């Protein structure tokens, strides 16, 4: 298509040249003839004129094309610069075969789009920067680092996030100051704060719109709140101290309970007015105390006496407090008594766990000794109602709990000695040593009783054998009753010597707090049962022989049998055992 246009242009220009050349030639031929010099000159002039015209036209076209090329190049460079400035990339390519004016128009369109983007970014950046600057000034923060004249989308996004963070921080600080203000106003009212400064008034009178959101200012407000909280805690401690002191003083002077409760109902705060009210009451009660110093000191002495009892102090320990026997009643003497009472109470509280466990241990130990004494009572086998089994059950419980209690108490006592560097006294004795001595003395006592009983049994058995020698031809012998000869209903009541329920009789606990030796309760029971029967039979044989002198030594043996009564067989056997 372009070739046809070019051929058409060439043909038109060629035809025009031919047409006008012929017309000019015809005119000159009529004027001068064909071979005339003027005709030749005009032909030459016409040719040169055409040449100059075409050269001028060509030069003009070339100049125009150069301008187009320069413009296209400049616009392309501007396009690339904007792409780089906007941090953008483009996949648009410029075809060199296209007409320059088309290229220029295309570049103009691209440049217009980039300029719109640039202007939008610059405008947005200025808007964000203005907001950021305002917030930074309010919050006292450093602004976002400046960016080139045309920011990138990433830079704008970063600035936007920073602005959002600043807005959030602003709201947080407003809420923080709001909470601080509420807390400060409440604290000032509670403690009746009076040392007001301009800074304090500024906090109290400020609003959300007038809050100073600077970091340093907020820190000052926080510090002021912390100071007020410290003052409040101090005031609370003072109130508690004054109340405690007043209660003790009331107790000393026997103040009426109704008056106490009525007065304390007035103390419903921690401000200076409440402290002054307590101080005034203390001064009033101090006057009453001084007027009644003797009964007050005597009441303190009663409390000291109670603490001495709780601490199991000996008379020697009690007499170390010399002021206790002084008759010079004065404020100084009362102070000495109160200090001594405080010292005793503090010592007891510090070692309460030891005293409570020692009291428990003493109670268990007394019960253990009681059961040991009961075990030596021969009449206990006559009791009905399963008393023997109850005692054995209680003994088993004690044998489990007492060693554990002693083990725990030993740990406490050893720790006490490590901490204080002295032994723990219980009724004037080293409690740690007393625990060991108790077990050793108990074991020694049991061994002594065993030996004594064994000697008594041997003496009784020997005497009976000398007095009562049974005939050699007797058919029945009065032997000690064993469990094999006891009726089945009674045999069930006699504990099995191999029973696990009776294998825990405790002597002296070992280091682990466990029993060191097995029980012997059943053996004691069996021994006593045999001894009673042997003695009973021997006595009856002796009386029988004394009352029947005519009988020979070979007469039939005396039967160990009681006469039947209307009672049951159980009663007969019990009487035989007796």
C-alpha positions in Angstrom: 0.0 0.0 0.0 2.8 2.4 0.9 4.6 1.5 -2.4 1.5 2.4 -4.4 1.3 5.8 -2.7 4.9 6.4 -3.4 4.5 5.5 -7.1 1.4 7.7 -7.3 3.4 10.6 -5.8 6.2 10.1 -8.2 3.9 9.9 -11.2 2.0 13.0 -10.2 5.2 15.0 -9.7 6.6 13.7 -13.0 3.5 14.6 -14.9 3.4 18.0 -13.4 7.0 18.6 -14.3 6.4 17.4 -17.9 3.2 19.4 -18.2 4.6 22.7 -17.0 7.9 22.1 -18.8 6.0 21.7 -22.1 4.0 24.8 -21.5 7.0 26.9 -20.7 8.9 25.4 -23.7 6.0 26.3 -26.0 5.9 29.8 -24.8 9.6 30.4 -25.2 9.5 28.7 -28.6 6.9 31.2 -29.8 8.9 34.0 -28.3 12.4 33.1 -29.3 12.4 29.9 -31.2 13.7 26.6 -30.2 17.4 27.2 -30.8 17.5 30.7 -29.5 19.9 31.4 -26.7 17.2 32.6 -24.4 15.3 29.4 -24.9 18.4 27.5 -24.0 19.0 29.6 -20.9 15.4 29.3 -19.7 15.6 25.6 -20.1 18.8 25.6 -18.0 17.3 28.0 -15.5 14.2 25.9 -15.2 16.2 22.8 -14.6 18.4 24.5 -12.0 15.4 26.0 -10.4 13.7 22.6 -10.1 16.9 21.2 -8.6 17.2 24.0 -6.1 13.5 23.6 -5.3 13.9 19.9 -4.7 17.1 20.4 -2.7 15.4 23.0 -0.5 12.4 20.8 -0.1 14.7 17.8 0.7 16.7 19.9 3.1 13.5 21.1 4.8 12.2 17.5 5.0 15.6 16.4 6.4 15.5 19.1 9.0 12.0 18.1 10.0 13.0 14.5 10.3 16.0 15.4 12.4 13.8 17.3 14.7 11.4 14.4 14.9 14.2 12.0 15.7 15.6 14.3 18.4 12.1 14.8 19.9 11.5 11.0 19.8 14.9 10.4 21.5 14.3 13.0 24.1 10.9 11.7 24.9 12.2 8.2 25.1 14.9 9.2 27.5 12.3 11.1 29.6 10.2 7.9 29.5 13.1 5.8 30.8 13.9 8.4 33.5 10.4 8.4 34.8 10.2 4.7 34.8 13.4 4.6 37.0 12.2 7.5 39.2 8.9 5.7 39.8 10.7 2.5 40.3 8.6 0.9 37.6 9.3 -1.4 34.7 7.8 -1.5 31.2 7.5 -4.2 28.6 6.7 -1.7 25.8 9.2 -1.7 23.0 9.7 1.0 20.3 9.8 -0.3 16.7 12.4 1.7 14.7 10.5 1.0 11.5 7.5 3.0 12.7 7.1 6.6 11.5 8.7 9.1 13.9 5.5 11.0 14.5 3.8 7.7 15.5 6.7 7.0 17.9 6.4 10.5 19.3 2.7 10.2 19.8 3.2 6.8 21.5 5.9 8.2 23.8 3.7 11.2 24.6 0.9 8.9 25.7 3.3 6.9 27.9 4.8 10.0 29.4 1.4 11.4 30.2 0.5 8.2 32.1 3.8 8.2 34.0 3.4 11.9 34.9 -0.1 11.2 36.3 1.3 8.4 38.5 4.2 10.7 39.6 1.8 13.5 40.5 -0.5 11.2 42.4 2.5 9.7 44.4 3.9 13.1 45.1 0.5 14.4 46.2 -0.1 11.3 48.4 3.4 11.6 49.9 2.9 15.2 50.8 -0.4 14.4 52.5 1.1 11.5 54.5 4.2 13.5 55.3 2.1 16.3 56.6 0.1 14.0 58.9 3.2 12.2 60.1 4.9 15.5 60.9 1.9 16.6 62.9 1.7 13.3 64.8 5.5 13.2 65.5 5.2 16.7 66.9 2.4 15.6 69.2 4.0 12.4 70.3 7.6 13.7 70.3 8.8 11.0 67.9 11.2 11.2 65.1 9.6 11.5 61.6 10.0 9.0 58.8 13.2 9.4 56.8 12.7 11.7 53.8 12.4 10.1 50.4 13.3 11.3 46.9 11.0 13.7 45.1 9.0 10.9 43.6 8.5 8.1 46.2 8.0 4.5 45.3 4.9 2.5 46.1 6.9 0.6 48.7 8.1 3.8 50.3 4.5 5.1 50.4 3.3 1.9 52.0 6.0 2.1 54.6 5.1 5.7 55.4 1.4 4.7 55.5 2.2 1.9 58.0 4.3 4.3 60.1 1.4 6.8 60.1 -1.0 4.0 61.3 1.4 3.1 64.0 1.6 6.7 65.1 -2.1 6.9 65.2 -2.4 3.8 67.3 0.4 5.0 69.6 -1.5 8.3 70.0 -4.7 6.5 71.0 -2.8 4.3 73.4 -1.1 7.3 75.0 -4.4 9.1 75.3 -5.9 6.0 77.1 -2.8 5.7 79.2 -3.0 9.3 80.3 -6.7 9.0 80.9 -6.1 6.0 83.2 -3.3 7.7 84.9 -5.4 10.8 85.5 -8.2 8.7 87.0 -5.8 6.8 89.2 -4.0 10.0 90.4 -7.3 11.8 91.2 -8.4 8.8 93.2 -5.1 8.5 95.0 -5.0 12.2 95.8 -8.5 11.9 97.3 -7.7 8.7 99.3 -4.4 9.9 100.9 -5.6 13.5 101.1 -2.6 14.7 99.2 -1.9 18.4 99.8 1.5 19.2 98.3 0.0 20.4 95.0 2.3 21.7 92.2 1.5 23.3 88.8 2.4 20.0 87.2 -0.1 18.2 89.4 -2.8 20.7 88.6 -2.0 20.4 84.9 -2.6 16.6 85.1 -5.9 17.0 87.0 -7.3 19.7 84.7 -6.2 18.2 81.4 -8.6 16.6 79.0 -8.2 14.1 76.1 -8.0 17.0 73.6 -5.3 18.9 75.7 -3.3 15.9 76.8 0.4 16.2 76.4 1.3 13.0 74.6 5.1 13.5 74.8 7.0 10.5 76.2 8.8 12.4 78.8 5.6 14.0 80.1 3.9 10.6 80.3 6.9 9.2 82.3 6.6 12.1 84.7 2.9 11.4 85.2 3.7 7.7 85.8 6.4 8.6 88.3 4.0 10.9 90.1 1.4 8.1 90.2 4.0 5.7 91.6 4.9 8.2 94.3 1.2 8.5 95.2 0.9 4.7 95.3 3.9 4.5 97.6 2.4 7.1 99.9 -0.8 5.1 99.9 1.0 1.9 100.9 2.8 3.8 103.6 -0.5 5.3 104.8 -2.0 1.8 104.8 0.9 0.5 106.9 0.6 3.4 109.2 -3.1 2.8 109.7 -2.6 -0.9 110.3 0.3 -0.1 112.7 -1.8 2.4 114.6 -4.8 0.1 114.7 -2.7 -2.8 116.0 -1.1 -0.6 118.6 -4.5 0.8 119.6 -6.0 -2.7 119.8 -3.2 -3.8 122.1 -3.6 -0.6 124.2 -7.3 -1.1 124.4 -6.7 -4.7 125.5 -4.3 -3.5 128.2 -6.7 -0.9 129.6 -9.8 -3.3 129.2 -11.6 -0.9 126.8 -15.3 -1.7 126.1 -15.8 -3.8 123.0 -18.8 -1.6 121.8 -16.6 1.4 122.0 -13.9 -0.3 120.0 -16.2 -1.4 117.2 -17.9 2.0 117.0 -14.5 3.8 116.8 -13.1 1.5 114.2 -16.1 2.0 112.0 -15.1 5.6 111.7 -11.7 4.5 110.2 -12.8 3.7 106.7 -9.9 5.3 104.9 -6.1 5.9 104.9 -5.9 9.6 104.7 -4.2 11.9 107.1 -7.4 12.7 108.9 -7.9 9.0 109.8 -4.3 8.7 110.9 -4.7 11.8 113.1 -7.9 10.3 114.6 -6.1 7.1 115.5 -3.2 9.1 117.0 -5.5 11.1 119.1 -7.2 8.0 120.4 -3.8 6.5 121.2 -2.8 9.6 123.2 -6.1 9.4 125.1 -5.6 5.7 125.9 -1.9 6.3 126.8 -3.1 8.7 129.5 -5.5 6.0 130.8 -2.8 3.4 130.7 -0.4 5.5 132.7 -3.1 6.1 135.2 -3.6 2.3 135.6 0.0 1.2 135.0 0.0 -1.5 137.7 -2.9 -3.6 136.5 -1.7 -3.2 132.9 1.7 -4.6 133.8 0.1 -7.5 135.7 -2.0 -8.3 132.6 1.1 -8.4 130.5 2.7 -10.7 133.0 -0.2 -13.1 132.7 0.4 -13.2 128.9 4.1 -13.8 129.5 3.2 -16.6 131.8 1.0 -18.1 129.1 3.8 -17.9 126.6 6.2 -19.5 129.0 3.8 -22.4 129.4 3.5 -22.7 125.6 7.3 -22.6 125.2 7.7 -25.2 128.1 10.1 -22.9 129.9 11.7 -24.1 133.1 11.8 -22.0 136.3 15.4 -21.1 135.6 14.5 -19.8 132.1 11.6 -17.8 133.4 13.7 -16.2 136.1 16.1 -14.9 133.5 13.6 -12.1 132.9 14.4 -10.2 136.1 11.8 -7.4 135.4 9.0 -10.0 136.0 9.5 -9.8 139.8 10.0 -6.0 140.0 7.4 -4.0 142.0 8.5 -0.6 140.5 5.6 -0.1 138.2 6.4 2.4 135.6 6.3 3.0 131.8 9.9 1.7 131.5 8.9 -1.6 133.3 5.8 -1.9 131.0 8.0 -1.4 128.0 10.3 -4.2 129.2 7.4 -6.5 129.7 5.9 -5.7 126.2 9.3 -6.3 124.6 9.7 -9.6 126.3 6.2 -10.6 125.3 6.9 -9.7 121.7 10.2 -11.7 121.8 8.4 -14.8 123.2 5.6 -14.5 120.6 8.0 -14.1 117.8 10.1 -17.0 118.9 7.0 -19.2 119.1 5.6 -18.2 115.7 9.0 -18.8 114.2 9.1 -22.4 115.6 5.4 -23.1 115.8 5.8 -26.2 113.6 8.3 -27.7 116.1 6.1 -27.0 119.1 2.9 -28.3 117.5 4.6 -31.5 116.4 6.3 -31.9 119.8 3.0 -31.6 121.5 1.5 -34.2 119.2 4.5 -36.5 119.8 4.1 -36.1 123.6 0.4 -37.0 123.4 1.2 -40.1 121.2 4.0 -41.1 123.5 1.9 -40.9 126.7 -0.7 -43.1 125.0 1.9 -45.6 124.0 3.2 -45.8 127.6 -0.4 -46.3 128.8 -0.9 -49.2 126.4 2.4 -50.7 127.7 1.2 -50.5 131.2 -2.2 -52.0 130.3 -0.4 -54.9 128.6 1.2 -55.9 131.9 -2.2 -56.0 133.7 -3.3 -59.7 134.0 -6.9 -58.7 134.6 -7.2 -57.3 131.1 -7.9 -60.8 129.7 -11.1 -60.9 131.8 -12.6 -57.9 129.9 -15.3 -58.6 127.5 -16.3 -56.6 124.4 -13.1 -57.1 122.4 -11.1 -54.6 124.5 -7.9 -56.5 123.8 -8.4 -56.2 120.1 -9.2 -52.5 120.4 -5.9 -52.0 122.3 -4.0 -54.0 119.8 -5.5 -51.9 116.9 -4.7 -48.7 118.7 -1.1 -49.9 119.4 -0.7 -50.7 115.7 -1.8 -47.2 114.8 0.6 -45.7 117.2 3.4 -47.9 116.0 2.9 -46.5 112.5 2.3 -42.8 113.3 4.7 -42.3 116.2 7.9 -43.2 114.2 6.8 -41.0 111.4 6.2 -38.1 113.8 9.6 -38.6 115.4 11.3 -38.7 112.1 9.7 -35.4 111.0 10.4 -33.9 114.3 14.1 -34.9 114.1 14.3 -33.2 110.8 12.9 -30.0 112.2 15.2 -30.1 115.2 18.3 -30.7 113.1 17.4 -27.8 110.9 16.8 -25.7 114.0 20.2 -26.5 115.3 21.8 -25.7 112.0 20.1 -22.3 111.8 20.4 -21.2 115.4 23.6 -23.0 116.5 21.9 -24.3 119.7 19.7 -27.2 120.8 15.9 -27.0 121.1 14.8 -27.3 124.7 11.5 -29.0 125.7 10.8 -28.6 129.4 14.5 -27.8 129.8 15.7 -30.9 128.0 17.3 -31.4 124.6 14.3 -32.6 122.7 16.4 -34.4 120.1 18.2 -36.3 122.8 14.9 -36.9 124.7 13.3 -38.7 121.7 16.2 -41.2 121.6 16.2 -41.6 125.4 12.5 -42.2 125.5 12.8 -45.2 123.1 15.8 -46.6 124.9 14.2 -46.3 128.3 11.0 -47.9 127.1 13.0 -50.8 125.6 15.0 -51.1 128.8 11.9 -51.1 130.9 10.3 -53.8 128.8 13.4 -56.0 129.0 13.5 -55.5 132.8 9.9 -56.5 133.2 10.5 -59.6 131.1 13.3 -60.7 133.3 11.4 -60.0 136.5 8.4 -61.9 135.2 10.6 -64.8 134.1 12.2 -65.1 137.5 8.8 -65.0 139.2 7.5 -67.7 136.9 10.5 -69.9 137.6 10.1 -69.4 141.3 6.4 -70.1 141.2 6.9 -73.2 139.0 9.7 -74.6 141.2 7.7 -74.1 144.4 4.6 -75.8 142.9 6.7 -78.8 141.7 8.2 -79.3 145.2 4.8 -79.2 146.9 2.7 -81.1 144.4 4.3 -84.1 142.8 1.6 -86.0 140.9 1.4 -89.8 141.2 3.3 -91.8 138.7 0.4 -94.0 137.7 -2.1 -91.3 137.1 -4.1 -91.4 134.0 -4.8 -87.7 133.6 -2.4 -84.8 134.2 -3.4 -81.3 135.0 -1.4 -79.5 132.3 -1.3 -75.9 131.4 -4.1 -75.1 129.1 -3.0 -74.5 125.5 -4.9 -73.2 122.6 -5.3 -76.8 121.4 -7.4 -77.6 124.5 -9.5 -74.4 124.4 -12.9 -74.7 122.7 -13.1 -73.5 119.1 -15.3 -70.5 120.0 -12.6 -69.2 122.4 -9.7 -70.2 120.1 -11.0 -67.7 117.5 -10.7 -64.9 120.0 -7.0 -65.7 120.7 -4.7 -63.9 118.3 -2.6 -66.1 116.0 1.1 -65.6 117.0 2.0 -65.5 113.3 -0.7 -63.0 112.4 0.5 -59.8 110.6 -1.8 -57.7 112.7 0.3 -58.5 115.8 3.8 -58.3 114.2 4.3 -54.5 114.5 4.9 -54.0 118.2 7.3 -51.1 118.3 10.4 -50.9 120.4 13.0 -48.3 119.2 12.6 -46.8 115.7 15.6 -47.0 113.4 16.8 -44.1 111.3 14.1 -44.6 108.8 11.4 -44.3 111.4 10.4 -48.0 111.3 10.0 -50.5 114.1 13.2 -52.4 114.9 11.8 -55.5 116.7 8.6 -57.5 116.2 5.7 -57.5 118.7 5.4 -59.8 121.7 1.8 -58.9 122.8 0.5 -62.3 121.9 3.4 -64.1 123.5 2.7 -62.2 126.7 -0.9 -63.1 126.5 0.0 -66.8 126.0 2.5 -66.8 128.8 0.1 -65.3 131.2 -2.6 -67.7 130.1 -0.3 -70.7 130.8 0.9 -69.2 134.0 -2.6 -68.6 135.3 -3.6 -72.2 134.5 -0.5 -73.8 135.9 -0.8 -71.8 139.1 -4.5 -72.6 139.4 -4.0 -76.3 138.8 -1.1 -76.5 141.2 -3.0 -74.8 144.0 -6.0 -77.1 143.6 -3.8 -80.2 143.7 -2.1 -78.9 146.8 -5.3 -78.2 148.6 -6.7 -81.6 147.5 -3.7 -83.5 148.9 -3.9 -81.6 152.2 -7.6 -82.3 152.6 -7.3 -86.1 151.8 -4.4 -87.4 154.0 -5.6 -91.0 153.6 -4.8 -91.1 150.0 -1.6 -92.6 148.8 0.8 -91.0 146.4 -0.4 -93.4 143.7 -4.1 -92.4 143.9 -5.8 -91.0 140.9 -4.8 -87.4 140.0 -7.0 -84.5 140.7 -8.9 -83.4 137.7 -8.7 -79.7 136.8 -12.4 -79.2 136.3 -14.9 -77.0 137.9 -18.4 -78.2 138.7 -21.0 -77.6 136.1 -23.5 -74.9 136.7 -26.7 -74.0 134.8 -24.4 -71.5 132.9 -22.9 -72.2 129.5 -19.8 -74.2 128.7 -18.1 -70.9 127.9 -18.5 -69.9 131.6 -17.0 -73.2 132.7 -13.9 -72.8 130.6 -13.5 -69.1 131.6 -13.7 -70.2 135.3 -11.1 -72.9 134.7 -8.8 -70.3 133.0 -9.3 -68.1 136.0 
